[in-house]
Amino acid sequence: MVYDRAWVDPPLQSIVAASKGLCDILWVLPFDRRDSRTALRLLRASEEADWDVIDASRMSLDDVVRQIVARNVSGITCLADSTIVWTAEVAGALHLPFHSREVAARLTDKLEQRTALAASGMPTPAFWNADDLADEALFTEGTRAISFPVVVKPRRGSSSRDTERVESSKELETTLKRCEPGRMLVEGFIPDPTTPCMQVGNAPYVSVELLVSDGVTSVLGVTGKPPLAAPFRETGDYFPAETTPHNRLEFTSAAIDAVSALGIRAGVLHVEIKCTDDGPVVIEVNGRPGGGRIRDFIERAHGIDPIRLAFRIALGEQIVYQAFPEMNEVLFLFSVQPDARLRAITAIDGFDDLLQIEGVEVVERGGVSVGDAYSWRDGTMSSVAEVSGVAPDHETARRIRAEVLATIRIEGTT
């Protein structure tokens, strides 16, 4: 189990629970993260288990391979975007099933991914390496082909960090001047459909949760989304998505086509798809299970733990699922995001009242608390509260969300 750190990987206890009766875990830490070592020490103490850990942060690839071979390892996997490329390098050297080096690059570099999707003939927005546009000599010529608005986003990263909408050539020039070389991608804004493809109260995109086993793709579910908080911060999930059978088929077909375009042969994936007037367009493909509560939703709905699926795939099992029965309830997660104009949080009221709302089951503090500096650039993770539960239908789930947003009151300085 290649592990990065607590706030990008699933909870350690969830990883351990997924391994029960299936395999023993060898923890491999490729990066020098103090918090990852602290988390593992706490887990070891709480479970009273003698975990085997390789600190690979200062090892060469050959040394890591020798250490793993000495443990007689049967499979290797990871559950965070930040560890996919490193894991692919080690898996290749060990001849263990995982994403190839080329596929790993496509899954973690949005420029590589867009290039592969476009090369396969899939619909994709126009895109540019920000470094090419940042050159003043090329900027004017390069922007002649750009239709605004555009989106500037990191080539590598998640949770909409540093992702912003740019409305004009002048604004883009200013934005590019502050971009770190080699880090950013510019792509055309995927237009919203003129005829809504989702019910009122839903964003015009979904995520498709997939299992790929020996090149065969199974759909684990389609997750709907409440409207985004500006500029592109996610505000939660509905499982299942509130969509028609026709649109669901279009979403899942586009996700499966993207798997083929990127050359993915195995893994548990999270694919974001937006609907447009011309059909679905892939926003991005993530080479790991969906975050937030999506893993919990799938387990609650279908009795399947996506982390355990990732382990079973890594151990060489072939797993295929047919269609799952329709659900008779809606599982939800609502992330309460501060106003994008705020720069510091001075008060959060109503948190203790959230559990009084019918249907709410779990309320957790978000990544931002009173007294913290705040920036929308930190993306989706900088919420003040995470509220999850169950509703009998989507209409009720939307009503609960409205009540949650009316209950929480956030104050801050701009």
C-alpha distance (Angstrom), angle and dihedral (degrees) to the residues before:
residue distance angle dihedral
M1 . . .
V2 3.80 . .
Y3 3.79 105.7 .
D4 3.80 130.8 -169.6
R5 3.80 112.2 175.1
A6 3.77 143.4 -45.4
W7 3.80 99.8 -95.9
V8 3.84 96.1 51.8
D9 3.81 100.9 34.5
P10 3.81 124.8 62.3
P11 3.82 114.6 -93.7
L12 3.79 111.9 -69.8
Q13 3.78 91.2 -124.9
S14 3.81 90.0 56.5
I15 3.79 91.2 52.1
V16 3.79 91.7 49.3
A17 3.81 92.5 46.9
A18 3.81 90.4 51.8
S19 3.80 91.0 56.5
K20 3.80 96.7 52.9
G21 3.80 111.9 124.6
L22 3.81 90.7 -2.2
C23 3.78 110.5 70.9
D24 3.78 146.8 -23.6
I25 3.79 115.8 -106.5
L26 3.78 125.2 -125.0
W27 3.81 105.6 -168.0
V28 3.81 114.6 -144.6
L29 3.82 118.2 -168.3
P30 3.82 109.9 -163.8
F31 3.80 98.2 175.7
D32 3.78 133.5 56.7
R33 3.82 98.4 -111.2
R34 3.77 117.9 153.4
D35 3.79 92.8 -163.4
S36 3.82 93.0 55.2
R37 3.79 91.2 55.4
T38 3.79 91.0 47.2
A39 3.80 91.0 52.0
L40 3.77 92.5 50.5
R41 3.79 92.1 48.5
L42 3.80 90.0 52.7
L43 3.79 91.4 47.9
R44 3.78 92.1 49.6
A45 3.79 90.7 51.2
S46 3.79 95.3 45.8
E47 3.79 95.3 46.5
E48 3.80 94.7 38.4
A49 3.79 87.4 -136.2
D50 3.77 128.5 141.2
W51 3.78 98.3 -129.2
D52 3.78 117.6 -163.6
V53 3.81 108.3 -129.9
I54 3.81 130.8 -178.4
D55 3.79 114.7 -160.1
A56 3.79 98.0 -151.2
S57 3.81 96.4 168.0
R58 3.80 93.4 105.5
M59 3.80 99.1 30.0
S60 3.78 129.9 103.3
L61 3.79 117.4 -121.6
D62 3.81 90.3 -105.8
D63 3.80 91.4 52.8
V64 3.82 91.5 49.6
V65 3.79 91.0 50.0
R66 3.81 91.9 50.5
Q67 3.81 91.2 49.6
I68 3.80 92.3 50.4
V69 3.80 94.4 44.5
A70 3.81 88.9 53.6
R71 3.84 88.6 59.7
N72 3.82 93.4 54.8
V73 3.81 92.0 -124.7
S74 3.83 117.3 -165.7
G75 3.82 99.9 -165.1
I76 3.79 144.3 0.8
T77 3.79 132.5 -148.4
C78 3.80 144.0 151.7
L79 3.79 134.4 -154.2
A80 3.82 104.2 -153.3
D81 3.80 132.8 73.1
S82 3.80 90.8 -128.9
T83 3.82 93.6 63.6
I84 3.83 101.3 41.6
V85 3.82 98.0 92.8
W86 3.82 93.9 44.4
T87 3.81 91.0 47.5
A88 3.80 90.8 49.6
E89 3.82 90.3 54.1
V90 3.80 92.3 51.6
A91 3.81 93.9 41.5
G92 3.80 90.3 52.2
A93 3.78 91.9 51.9
L94 3.81 90.8 47.5
H95 3.84 94.1 43.8
L96 3.80 89.6 -126.7
P97 3.83 122.5 146.2
F98 3.81 113.5 -93.7
H99 3.79 138.3 111.8
S100 3.80 112.1 -50.1
R101 3.80 118.1 -114.5
E102 3.80 89.8 -103.2
V103 3.79 93.8 49.8
A104 3.81 90.9 45.6
A105 3.81 89.3 55.9
R106 3.81 91.0 50.9
L107 3.80 91.5 49.5
T108 3.80 95.3 51.2
D109 3.81 104.6 33.2
K110 3.80 112.1 63.1
L111 3.81 91.7 -160.0
E112 3.82 90.8 55.4
Q113 3.79 89.6 45.4
R114 3.80 95.2 50.0
T115 3.82 89.5 47.8
A116 3.81 92.1 52.7
L117 3.82 93.8 45.7
A118 3.81 91.8 49.1
A119 3.81 91.9 46.7
S120 3.79 89.7 55.3
G121 3.81 91.2 55.2
M122 3.79 96.4 -108.9
P123 3.82 116.9 145.8
T124 3.77 109.3 -98.4
P125 3.81 135.4 160.0
A126 3.78 119.5 -103.2
F127 3.80 110.1 -88.4
W128 3.78 140.4 -171.9
N129 3.77 137.7 -170.4
A130 3.82 102.2 -110.3
D131 3.82 89.7 -137.7
D132 3.80 90.4 64.0
L133 3.80 92.2 52.4
A134 3.80 94.4 43.4
D135 3.80 92.4 67.8
E136 3.82 103.7 99.2
A137 3.80 91.5 -145.3
L138 3.79 90.9 56.7
F139 3.79 99.3 34.6
T140 3.78 100.1 86.3
E141 3.80 93.0 43.3
G142 3.82 92.3 43.1
T143 3.78 95.1 51.5
R144 3.80 94.5 53.4
A145 3.80 88.0 83.9
I146 3.79 94.5 45.4
S147 3.79 120.1 102.9
F148 3.79 113.1 -160.9
P149 2.95 141.0 -95.8
V150 3.80 99.9 55.8
V151 3.79 132.9 172.6
V152 3.80 122.6 -125.8
K153 3.80 112.3 -158.6
P154 3.81 139.9 157.1
R155 3.79 114.7 -88.7
R156 3.80 87.9 -138.3
G157 3.78 122.8 33.8
S158 3.78 143.9 68.0
S159 3.80 144.8 -129.6
S160 3.84 92.7 53.2
R161 3.80 93.2 -77.2
D162 3.82 112.7 173.2
T163 3.81 90.3 -2.1
E164 3.78 112.9 144.1
R165 3.78 141.5 166.4
V166 3.82 117.3 -121.5
E167 3.79 120.5 -159.8
S168 3.82 106.4 -170.3
S169 3.79 145.9 23.2
K170 3.80 91.2 -107.6
E171 3.81 92.2 50.9
L172 3.80 90.5 47.5
E173 3.80 91.7 51.7
T174 3.82 90.2 52.7
T175 3.81 91.8 46.7
L176 3.79 93.8 49.2
K177 3.80 92.2 52.1
R178 3.80 90.4 65.0
C179 3.83 95.1 44.0
E180 3.77 117.8 112.4
P181 3.84 110.3 -119.7
G182 3.79 114.3 -99.3
R183 3.80 94.0 12.6
M184 3.80 111.2 88.5
L185 3.78 140.6 66.9
V186 3.81 127.7 -160.9
E187 3.79 117.4 -152.7
G188 3.76 136.9 166.8
F189 3.78 116.3 -95.0
I190 3.79 108.9 -103.4
P191 3.83 101.5 -124.6
D192 3.78 121.9 -121.2
P193 3.81 113.7 -116.2
T194 3.80 115.9 -99.2
T195 3.81 88.3 -141.3
P196 3.83 108.6 49.4
C197 3.80 113.8 -115.9
M198 3.80 92.6 -166.1
Q199 3.79 133.8 48.4
V200 3.81 120.0 -89.3
G201 3.80 109.9 -78.9
N202 3.81 94.4 39.2
A203 3.77 129.5 102.1
P204 3.84 113.8 -121.2
Y205 3.79 93.8 -108.7
V206 3.79 140.1 67.2
S207 3.76 139.0 -169.2
V208 3.80 120.3 -122.2
E209 3.80 114.9 -149.1
L210 3.80 111.4 -147.6
L211 3.77 141.2 -176.6
V212 3.80 116.6 -155.8
S213 3.80 116.4 -167.0
D214 3.80 120.9 176.4
G215 3.80 89.6 -24.5
V216 3.82 95.3 -48.9
T217 3.82 115.5 116.8
S218 3.82 125.3 -147.6
V219 3.80 123.1 -171.9
L220 3.81 111.9 -130.6
G221 3.78 94.6 -178.3
V222 3.81 148.8 -50.5
T223 3.80 116.5 -110.8
G224 3.80 122.6 -154.0
K225 3.80 125.8 -148.9
P226 3.81 135.8 -142.8
P227 3.83 115.6 -129.8
L228 3.80 115.8 -64.8
A229 3.79 123.6 -106.7
A230 3.81 111.4 -125.9
P231 2.89 127.9 -52.6
F232 3.84 101.4 7.6
R233 3.82 106.9 -46.8
E234 3.79 115.7 142.3
T235 3.79 116.5 -126.7
G236 3.78 101.6 -165.5
D237 3.79 148.0 -66.9
Y238 3.79 141.2 -85.1
F239 3.80 117.6 -155.4
P240 2.93 115.1 -131.6
A241 3.80 103.7 24.1
E242 3.79 117.7 -115.8
T243 3.78 98.3 -118.6
T244 3.79 141.7 120.5
P245 3.82 122.3 -93.9
H246 3.82 88.5 -113.1
N247 3.80 94.0 53.0
R248 3.80 91.4 43.4
L249 3.79 89.7 55.1
E250 3.81 90.5 49.2
F251 3.81 91.4 50.3
T252 3.79 94.8 48.2
S253 3.81 92.8 44.4
A254 3.81 90.9 52.8
A255 3.82 90.6 49.0
I256 3.81 92.0 50.2
D257 3.82 90.4 47.9
A258 3.82 88.8 52.9
V259 3.82 90.5 52.6
S260 3.80 88.7 55.1
A261 3.82 93.1 44.7
L262 3.80 92.0 54.0
G263 3.81 93.6 45.3
I264 3.80 95.6 -119.9
R265 3.80 112.9 169.0
A266 3.81 102.5 172.4
G267 3.79 141.9 8.6
V268 3.79 146.2 79.7
L269 3.81 108.4 -81.3
H270 3.79 141.5 -168.5
V271 3.83 112.9 -153.0
E272 3.81 122.6 -174.0
I273 3.81 116.3 -150.2
K274 3.80 129.7 -176.1
C275 3.79 124.1 -157.5
T276 3.81 118.6 -133.0
D277 3.80 135.9 171.2
D278 3.82 87.6 -94.1
G279 3.80 95.5 49.5
P280 3.80 135.6 -88.1
V281 3.82 120.6 -25.9
V282 3.79 124.3 -163.0
I283 3.81 112.8 -118.2
E284 3.80 94.0 -174.4
V285 3.79 144.3 -36.0
N286 3.80 118.0 -130.8
G287 3.81 118.9 -159.1
R288 3.79 95.7 -143.0
P289 3.82 138.9 55.5
G290 3.78 118.2 -69.7
G291 3.78 117.2 -86.3
G292 3.76 132.3 -132.5
R293 3.80 111.1 39.8
I294 3.80 95.7 -31.4
R295 3.82 92.9 104.7
D296 3.81 89.3 51.2
F297 3.81 91.4 47.2
I298 3.81 92.3 54.5
E299 3.78 92.2 47.8
R300 3.80 92.6 47.5
A301 3.80 93.8 45.4
H302 3.80 100.5 40.6
G303 3.81 106.7 13.7
I304 3.80 90.1 -115.7
D305 3.81 123.8 127.3
P306 3.84 108.5 -150.4
I307 3.82 91.2 -155.5
R308 3.80 90.5 55.3
L309 3.81 88.1 47.7
A310 3.81 88.9 55.3
F311 3.81 89.6 52.2
R312 3.81 92.7 48.2
I313 3.80 91.8 49.4
A314 3.83 89.6 49.0
L315 3.81 89.0 52.5
G316 3.78 90.7 56.2
E317 3.80 101.9 -102.2
Q318 3.79 119.9 150.1
I319 3.81 109.8 -135.9
V320 3.79 127.3 179.4
Y321 3.82 127.5 172.7
Q322 3.77 127.9 -163.8
A323 3.81 122.8 -150.5
F324 3.79 115.8 -46.0
P325 3.82 122.0 -132.6
E326 3.80 116.1 -95.0
M327 3.78 115.3 -94.3
N328 3.79 122.2 -118.5
E329 3.80 94.3 -153.7
V330 3.81 139.6 44.0
L331 3.79 121.7 -123.1
F332 3.78 115.6 -155.1
L333 3.79 144.7 -173.2
F334 3.80 121.3 -168.4
S335 3.81 120.8 -166.1
V336 3.79 111.8 -160.6
Q337 3.80 107.2 -143.6
P338 3.83 125.5 -165.0
D339 3.79 120.9 -122.4
A340 3.81 109.1 -79.5
R341 3.83 90.2 -127.0
L342 3.82 93.8 64.2
R343 3.79 120.9 103.1
A344 3.81 99.7 -178.8
I345 3.81 134.1 20.2
T346 3.80 114.1 -127.7
A347 3.82 102.7 168.7
I348 3.82 140.7 11.4
D349 3.82 115.9 -171.5
G350 3.78 132.5 179.1
F351 3.79 97.5 35.2
D352 3.80 93.6 123.5
D353 3.82 91.3 51.9
L354 3.78 95.7 59.1
L355 3.81 95.3 85.5
Q356 3.81 88.8 58.6
I357 3.81 89.9 67.9
E358 3.80 110.7 100.7
G359 3.81 110.7 -112.3
V360 3.80 96.0 24.3
E361 3.81 110.7 120.1
V362 3.81 106.9 166.0
V363 3.82 130.8 28.3
E364 3.79 119.8 -174.0
R365 3.78 133.3 176.3
G366 3.77 113.8 -106.5
G367 3.77 128.7 -134.6
V368 3.82 94.2 -83.4
S369 3.82 125.3 65.9
V370 3.79 137.4 176.2
G371 3.79 110.3 -65.2
D372 3.81 95.0 26.1
A373 3.76 125.0 126.0
Y374 3.78 110.5 -118.1
S375 3.80 136.8 -153.9
W376 3.78 130.7 170.0
R377 3.82 85.3 -139.2
D378 3.81 88.1 78.2
G379 3.79 87.2 70.2
T380 3.76 130.8 -156.3
M381 3.81 95.9 -16.8
S382 3.82 92.8 68.6
S383 3.78 97.9 80.3
V384 3.80 124.9 135.0
A385 3.81 95.6 -140.2
E386 3.81 140.6 15.0
V387 3.81 113.1 -153.1
S388 3.80 121.8 -174.4
G389 3.77 136.4 173.5
V390 3.78 146.1 112.9
A391 3.80 136.4 -75.9
P392 3.80 132.0 -172.9
D393 3.82 92.0 -123.4
H394 3.79 143.1 -3.3
E395 3.78 94.9 -96.0
T396 3.80 90.1 57.8
A397 3.80 91.0 45.4
R398 3.82 90.2 54.8
R399 3.80 90.1 49.1
I400 3.80 90.2 51.7
R401 3.80 90.0 50.7
A402 3.80 91.0 52.0
E403 3.80 89.5 50.8
V404 3.82 91.5 48.6
L405 3.81 91.5 52.0
A406 3.80 91.1 46.9
T407 3.82 91.6 50.2
I408 3.81 98.4 50.5
R409 3.80 114.9 71.0
I410 3.81 119.2 -169.4
E411 3.79 124.3 -168.0
G412 3.75 128.3 -175.8
T413 3.77 148.8 140.8
T414 3.77 125.0 -87.0
